[in-house]
Amino acid sequence: MGEFLSKRKRLICILAPTVFGIFYMFLSMFNLQQSIWQGESYGAYLTHFDAGQIWNFTAEANQPPLYFWALKAWAHIFGRTDFDMRFMSVFFGAIAIMFIYMWVKYKYGAKAAILSSLLLSISPLMIRFGREMQPYMMALMFVSAATYFLQLAIDNEQKRWWIIYAIVVALGLWTSYFTVFAWLAHIVYLALIYKKKIFRKEVIWTAIIACLLFVPWLPKLFGQLSARGTGISAISLDALVNYWSETLLYREASSTSGWPLVLIILASIVLIGLVAKYYKQVRMLLCMIFVPTIVLILLSLTPAGLAMTPQRTLYSAASVATIGGVTIIIATNDLLSRKERRKKVKATSQRQSKIVFAVCSVILVLASICGICSAYELGSYNFDTKQSYGANILHKNIVTADNINDTPIIVSSPWLYYDLSFYDTADRQTFFLAEGQEYDSNLLLPIKNSYFGRIDNLDKFLEKHESVWYVDVAPAQGDLEFPRDGYMATQILTLNYSNSGVEYEAIRFIPE
């Protein structure tokens, strides 16, 4: 392998990151058209507004605006289907893999970069959250780029790399607040290598530049923290155990059994054993894995109560895959060099080192494959509530059952409106019944303040339509009742969202 790489070094350096990025995109493109869920549909709905309105709505929703600006631009260029808009996350994931490849190659060599990129491209969490219309992959891209630029700044001591690093840090913060834990990991790493010289001027100026670039959003951030806190549950021992199981196998520990359980145990032994021996050589990756975890544990003791969920610190999960590839290569090279120092036969030492490389790699790859199968099996769903949704199926069933193309769909639930309105077409629109609605969440402000898709006067709306579809949660007994008298049901459709236990009814009503 070494001879092959040395002869084709330049070609591989160009092709390898691109190949792994394309390979990751190929694996992630499956199920992109599975029904979106509320976290995604909220972001998709925001793309109907201009940049200033997105700024205001995200400020009220405890989120920075950069991802939603990017999503709006992406939708304008490539389209507004679920596949088109979700593919933006897949694209950012591929770019993140390329940056990680470049960083690993720069620090550890081409072989480590190839193996790490392979493990990263088949990481279950990378594939799972690459298929979601959320800021996770965009944040990972900025963290990966910043890690690479930080390494260049440390080694080359050129101002331009520190400035680029500061800009990328700020972009990460404009994308997701959770990237702040990655920057803390970088600070810890700088403290480990610089020690008492950590407060050198380039480090201080980098921090100042990054903070200045984030200053325009600070008033909004302070308002969010003082008014509402985080709204995320606290860490528990189960959450930490599940974090590790979900990182390697994309399954909660309680549902892991059989061969997947054996693989996660073996993979854990391989990772922990290798890292324990070569920890000095992988300090950056260790900081990226453990600093966010430790900080979140400490924060869980406060009223804020932040939770350790893999998607919010996806860069930590990516570091787990990366550290696996790096330490396997380090261990293999170390075994080979020790054998040679002892004047053993070179062929024998190479064979034994290859066995170590193969066994460790196979264990991690098999664990990843099991995790990918879990990701495909479970599909896209709300990772916090463990509920999946079927808005696309419900909308498709209405279209199939209807014989009048322009029959409008009315929903009384603003959350369901987010989901169903995403699938609207020119001849099939969903409307939200705003009468008497209580907007009990700041995520509903875009609906409250919008002028499209709202029904403020149902009677005037009904005067323009001979029939309507009315959709809501099915009652415990009987069928849905229309909010106005004098209407009778002609068609009834039901849909049980697969694992949430929630059944919806769609009923076509006409005047009696």
C-alpha positions in Angstrom: 0.0 0.0 0.0 2.8 2.4 0.9 4.6 1.9 -2.5 1.3 2.4 -4.3 0.6 5.6 -2.5 4.1 7.0 -3.0 4.0 6.5 -6.7 0.6 8.1 -7.1 0.7 10.6 -4.3 -0.3 13.8 -6.1 -3.2 12.1 -8.0 -4.5 10.5 -4.8 -4.3 13.8 -2.9 -6.6 15.3 -5.5 -9.0 12.5 -6.1 -9.3 10.9 -2.6 -11.3 13.6 -0.8 -13.6 14.1 -3.9 -14.2 10.3 -4.1 -15.1 10.0 -0.4 -17.3 13.1 -0.7 -19.2 11.5 -3.6 -19.4 8.2 -1.9 -20.9 9.8 1.2 -23.4 11.7 -1.0 -24.4 8.4 -2.7 -25.0 6.7 0.6 -27.0 9.7 2.0 -29.3 10.2 -1.0 -31.6 7.3 -0.1 -34.8 8.3 1.7 -34.3 12.0 1.0 -38.0 12.0 0.0 -39.3 10.5 3.3 -41.8 12.8 4.9 -40.3 15.9 6.6 -41.0 16.5 10.2 -41.8 19.7 12.1 -38.2 20.9 12.7 -37.6 20.6 9.0 -40.9 22.1 7.8 -40.4 25.1 10.1 -37.1 25.9 8.3 -38.6 25.2 4.9 -41.5 27.6 5.7 -39.0 30.4 6.7 -37.7 30.3 3.1 -40.9 32.1 2.0 -39.7 35.2 3.8 -37.0 37.8 3.1 -33.7 37.9 4.9 -34.8 40.5 7.4 -37.9 38.6 8.4 -35.8 35.4 8.8 -33.5 37.3 11.1 -36.4 38.3 13.3 -38.1 34.9 13.4 -35.0 32.9 14.2 -34.1 35.4 16.9 -37.4 34.6 18.5 -36.9 30.8 18.0 -33.5 30.6 19.8 -31.6 30.0 16.6 -29.0 32.0 14.6 -30.1 32.8 11.0 -27.2 31.8 8.7 -28.5 28.3 7.9 -31.9 29.5 7.0 -30.5 32.2 4.7 -28.5 29.5 3.0 -31.5 27.3 2.7 -33.5 30.1 1.1 -30.8 30.7 -1.4 -30.4 27.0 -2.1 -34.2 26.5 -2.6 -34.2 29.5 -5.0 -31.4 28.0 -7.1 -32.2 24.2 -7.0 -35.9 23.9 -6.1 -38.2 23.4 -3.2 -38.8 19.7 -3.2 -37.9 17.6 -0.1 -35.1 16.0 -2.1 -33.7 19.4 -3.4 -33.7 21.1 0.0 -32.4 18.1 2.0 -29.6 17.7 -0.5 -28.0 20.9 0.8 -27.2 19.1 4.1 -25.8 16.1 2.1 -23.6 18.6 0.1 -22.3 20.2 3.3 -21.5 16.8 4.8 -19.4 15.9 1.7 -17.5 19.2 2.1 -16.9 18.5 5.8 -15.4 15.1 4.8 -13.1 16.8 2.4 -11.8 19.2 5.0 -11.3 16.4 7.5 -9.4 14.5 4.9 -7.1 17.4 4.2 -6.5 18.0 8.0 -5.8 14.3 8.7 -3.5 14.0 5.6 -1.6 17.2 6.6 -1.1 16.0 10.2 -0.9 12.1 9.9 -0.4 11.3 6.3 -2.3 10.0 3.3 -3.0 6.5 4.6 -4.6 7.8 7.8 -6.6 10.3 5.8 -8.0 7.6 3.5 -9.0 5.3 6.3 -10.5 8.1 8.4 -12.4 9.4 5.5 -13.8 6.0 4.7 -15.0 5.5 8.3 -16.4 9.0 8.3 -18.3 8.5 5.0 -20.0 5.4 6.4 -20.6 6.9 9.8 -24.3 6.2 10.7 -24.8 9.6 12.2 -23.2 11.4 9.2 -25.6 9.6 6.9 -28.6 10.0 9.2 -28.3 13.7 9.8 -27.0 14.4 6.3 -30.6 13.5 5.2 -32.2 16.1 7.5 -33.1 19.7 6.7 -31.4 21.1 9.8 -28.2 23.1 10.5 -26.2 20.1 11.8 -24.1 19.4 8.7 -23.5 23.0 7.8 -22.2 23.5 11.4 -20.0 20.4 11.0 -18.6 21.8 7.7 -17.5 25.0 9.5 -16.0 23.1 12.5 -14.1 20.8 10.1 -12.8 23.7 8.1 -11.8 25.6 11.2 -9.9 22.7 12.6 -7.9 22.4 9.4 -7.2 26.1 9.2 -6.2 26.2 12.9 -3.6 23.5 12.3 -2.2 25.5 9.4 -2.1 28.6 11.6 -0.3 26.7 14.4 2.3 25.1 12.1 3.0 28.0 9.7 2.5 31.0 12.0 1.1 33.1 9.2 -1.5 35.8 10.0 -3.7 34.9 7.1 -4.5 31.4 8.5 -5.4 32.9 11.9 -7.7 35.4 10.2 -9.3 32.7 8.1 -9.8 30.6 11.2 -11.5 33.5 13.0 -13.9 34.1 10.1 -14.8 30.4 10.0 -15.3 30.3 13.8 -17.8 33.2 13.4 -19.6 31.5 10.6 -20.0 28.4 12.7 -21.6 30.5 15.5 -23.9 32.2 13.0 -25.0 28.6 12.0 -25.4 26.9 15.4 -24.7 27.9 19.0 -23.5 24.4 19.7 -20.3 25.0 17.7 -19.1 27.1 20.6 -18.1 23.8 22.3 -15.9 23.0 19.3 -14.2 26.3 19.7 -13.7 25.5 23.4 -12.1 22.2 22.4 -9.7 24.2 20.1 -8.8 26.5 23.1 -8.0 23.5 25.2 -5.9 22.1 22.5 -4.0 25.4 22.1 -3.5 25.3 25.9 -2.0 21.8 25.7 0.5 22.8 23.0 1.3 26.4 23.9 1.0 25.9 27.7 2.0 29.2 29.4 2.2 30.9 26.0 -1.5 30.4 25.3 -2.1 34.1 25.6 0.1 35.0 22.6 -1.1 37.9 20.5 -2.3 35.8 17.4 -4.6 33.8 19.7 -6.0 36.9 21.4 -6.5 38.7 18.1 -8.2 35.7 16.6 -10.6 35.6 19.4 -11.3 39.3 19.1 -12.0 39.1 15.4 -14.3 36.1 15.8 -16.3 37.9 18.5 -16.5 41.1 16.5 -17.9 39.2 13.6 -20.6 37.8 15.9 -21.4 41.1 17.6 -24.4 42.0 15.4 -26.2 38.9 16.7 -25.2 39.2 20.4 -28.3 41.4 21.4 -30.6 38.7 20.0 -28.6 35.9 21.7 -28.7 37.7 25.1 -32.5 38.2 24.7 -33.0 34.5 23.9 -31.0 33.4 27.0 -32.7 35.8 29.4 -36.2 35.2 28.2 -36.4 31.5 27.5 -33.3 29.6 28.4 -32.5 26.6 26.3 -35.6 24.4 26.5 -33.5 21.2 26.4 -33.6 18.5 29.0 -30.6 17.7 31.3 -28.0 15.0 30.9 -28.4 11.6 32.5 -26.3 8.5 32.6 -28.7 6.9 30.1 -28.1 9.8 27.8 -24.3 9.3 27.9 -24.6 5.6 27.3 -27.0 6.2 24.4 -24.7 8.8 22.9 -22.0 6.2 22.5 -24.3 3.5 21.2 -26.0 6.0 18.7 -22.6 7.2 17.5 -21.4 3.8 16.5 -24.6 2.0 15.7 -27.4 4.6 15.5 -29.4 2.7 18.1 -30.2 3.4 21.7 -28.3 1.1 24.1 -31.6 -0.5 25.3 -32.5 -1.7 21.8 -29.0 -3.0 21.0 -28.6 -6.7 21.1 -27.1 -9.7 19.2 -24.3 -9.0 16.7 -24.7 -5.2 16.8 -24.0 -5.4 20.6 -20.9 -7.6 20.0 -19.7 -5.2 17.4 -20.2 -2.1 19.5 -18.3 -3.8 22.4 -15.4 -4.8 20.1 -15.4 -1.4 18.4 -15.3 0.3 21.8 -12.4 -1.9 22.9 -10.4 -1.2 19.8 -11.0 2.6 20.0 -10.3 2.9 23.7 -7.3 0.6 23.6 -5.6 2.4 20.7 -6.4 5.9 21.9 -5.2 5.1 25.4 -1.8 4.1 24.0 -1.4 6.9 21.4 -3.3 9.7 23.1 -0.5 12.2 22.8 -0.7 12.0 19.0 -4.4 12.5 18.8 -4.9 15.2 21.3 -6.9 17.5 19.0 -9.4 14.7 18.3 -9.7 13.8 22.0 -10.4 17.4 22.8 -13.2 17.5 20.1 -14.7 14.4 21.6 -14.5 15.0 25.3 -14.5 18.8 25.8 -18.1 19.2 24.5 -19.2 16.2 26.6 -17.7 17.5 29.8 -19.0 21.0 29.3 -22.5 19.7 28.6 -22.4 17.6 31.8 -21.4 20.7 33.8 -24.1 22.8 32.1 -26.7 20.1 32.9 -26.2 21.0 36.6 -27.5 24.5 35.9 -31.1 25.6 35.2 -30.3 25.7 31.5 -30.0 21.8 31.3 -28.3 21.1 28.0 -28.6 17.6 26.7 -25.9 15.4 25.0 -27.6 14.4 21.8 -25.3 13.4 18.9 -26.8 15.7 16.3 -26.1 18.9 18.3 -22.4 18.0 18.6 -22.1 16.1 15.4 -18.4 17.1 15.2 -17.8 15.0 18.2 -19.3 11.9 16.5 -17.3 12.7 13.4 -14.1 12.9 15.6 -14.9 9.4 16.9 -14.8 8.0 13.3 -11.7 10.1 12.5 -9.8 9.0 15.6 -10.5 5.4 14.7 -8.8 5.6 11.3 -5.9 7.7 12.6 -5.1 5.4 15.6 -5.3 2.3 13.5 -2.7 3.7 11.1 -0.5 4.9 14.0 -0.7 1.5 15.7 0.1 -0.4 12.4 3.1 1.9 11.7 4.3 1.6 15.3 4.1 -2.2 15.2 6.0 -2.3 11.9 8.8 0.0 13.2 9.2 -1.9 16.5 9.5 -5.2 14.6 12.2 -3.7 12.4 14.0 -2.3 15.4 14.2 -5.8 16.8 15.7 -6.9 13.5 12.9 -9.3 12.6 12.2 -10.3 9.1 10.6 -7.4 7.3 8.1 -9.5 5.4 6.9 -11.0 8.7 6.6 -7.6 10.4 4.7 -6.3 7.4 2.3 -9.2 7.5 1.6 -8.9 11.2 1.0 -5.1 10.9 -1.4 -5.7 8.0 -3.3 -8.2 10.2 -3.7 -5.6 13.0 -4.7 -3.0 10.4 -7.3 -5.4 8.8 -8.8 -6.7 12.0 -9.3 -3.2 13.6 -10.6 -1.8 10.3 -13.1 -4.6 9.7 -14.5 -4.2 13.2 -15.1 -0.5 12.8 -16.5 -0.9 9.3 -18.9 -3.7 10.3 -20.1 -1.6 13.2 -20.7 1.3 10.8 -22.6 -0.9 8.4 -24.9 -2.1 11.2 -25.4 1.6 12.1 -26.2 2.5 8.4 -28.8 -0.3 8.3 -30.4 1.1 11.5 -30.4 4.6 10.0 -32.2 3.3 6.8 -34.6 1.1 8.9 -35.6 3.9 11.2 -35.6 6.6 8.6 -36.0 10.3 9.3 -37.9 11.2 12.4 -37.8 13.6 15.3 -34.7 12.5 17.2 -35.9 14.1 20.4 -39.4 12.7 20.6 -38.7 9.5 18.7 -41.8 10.2 16.5 -41.9 9.8 12.7 -44.3 11.6 10.5 -46.2 11.0 7.3 -47.4 14.4 6.0 -46.3 13.5 2.5 -48.4 10.3 2.6 -51.4 12.1 3.9 -51.1 14.8 1.3 -50.7 12.2 -1.5 -53.7 10.3 -0.3 -55.9 13.4 -0.4 -54.7 14.2 -3.9 -55.4 10.6 -5.0 -58.8 10.5 -3.5 -59.9 13.9 -4.7 -61.6 14.4 -8.1 -61.5 18.1 -8.0 -57.9 19.4 -8.4 -58.3 22.8 -6.7 -60.1 21.6 -3.5 -58.3 23.4 -0.7 -57.0 21.7 2.5 -57.8 23.3 5.8 -55.9 22.4 9.0 -56.5 23.8 12.5 -53.1 22.6 13.9 -50.3 25.1 13.1 -47.7 22.3 13.4 -49.5 20.1 10.9 -49.8 23.2 8.7 -46.1 23.5 8.6 -45.8 19.8 7.4 -48.7 19.7 4.9 -48.1 23.1 3.3 -44.6 22.0 2.3 -46.1 19.6 -0.2 -48.5 22.2 -1.8 -48.6 22.6 -5.5 -50.0 25.3 -7.8 -53.4 23.5 -7.9 -53.5 22.1 -4.4 -53.0 24.5 -1.4 -53.1 24.1 2.3 -54.6 26.8 4.5 -54.3 27.4 8.3 -57.5 28.2 10.3 -56.3 31.2 12.3 -59.6 31.8 14.1 -59.1 31.5 17.9 -55.6 30.1 17.6 -53.3 30.5 20.5 -49.7 30.8 19.4 -48.1 29.1 22.4 -44.6 28.8 20.9 -42.2 31.3 19.3 -41.8 28.8 16.5 -45.3 29.7 15.4 -44.6 33.4 14.9 -43.9 33.0 11.1 -47.5 31.7 10.8 -48.9 34.3 13.1 -47.2 37.2 11.2 -47.6 35.8 7.7 -50.3 36.8 5.2 -50.3 33.7 3.0 -52.0 30.4 3.8 -54.1 32.0 6.6 -57.8 31.9 7.0 -58.9 34.8 9.2 -62.5 34.6 8.2 -63.7 31.0 7.5 -67.2 32.0 6.3 -65.8 34.3 3.6 -63.4 31.6 2.6 -66.1 28.9 2.3 -68.1 31.2 0.0 -65.4 30.8 -2.7 -65.2 27.0 -2.5 -67.8 24.3 -3.2 -65.9 21.7 -1.0 -62.9 21.6 1.3 -60.7 19.0 2.9 -60.5 19.4 6.7 -57.5 17.7 8.5 -56.9 17.3 12.2 -56.0 14.7 14.9 -58.7 12.0 14.9 -60.9 12.1 17.9 -61.1 9.2 20.4 -64.6 8.3 19.2 -66.4 9.2 16.0 -65.1 11.4 13.2 -64.0 15.0 12.9 -66.6 17.7 13.0 -66.4 20.6 10.7 -66.0 24.0 12.5 -69.2 25.3 10.8 -72.8 23.8 10.8 -74.5 22.8 7.5 -71.6 20.7 6.1 -71.6 17.0 5.6 -68.7 14.5 5.0 -68.4 12.8 1.6 -64.9 11.2 1.9 -62.9 10.1 5.0 -59.2 9.3 5.0 -57.1 8.2 8.0 -53.4 8.0 8.6 -51.6 6.6 11.6 -48.1 8.2 11.8 -46.0 5.1 12.1 -44.4 5.2 15.5 -46.0 8.2 17.2 -49.4 6.6 17.9 -51.1 9.7 16.5 -53.9 9.2 14.0 -55.0 11.9 11.6 -58.3 12.2 9.7 -58.8 14.0 6.4 -62.4 14.5 5.6 -63.9 16.2 2.5 -66.9 18.4 3.4 -69.5 19.9 1.2 -72.6 22.0 2.0 -75.7 20.0 2.9 
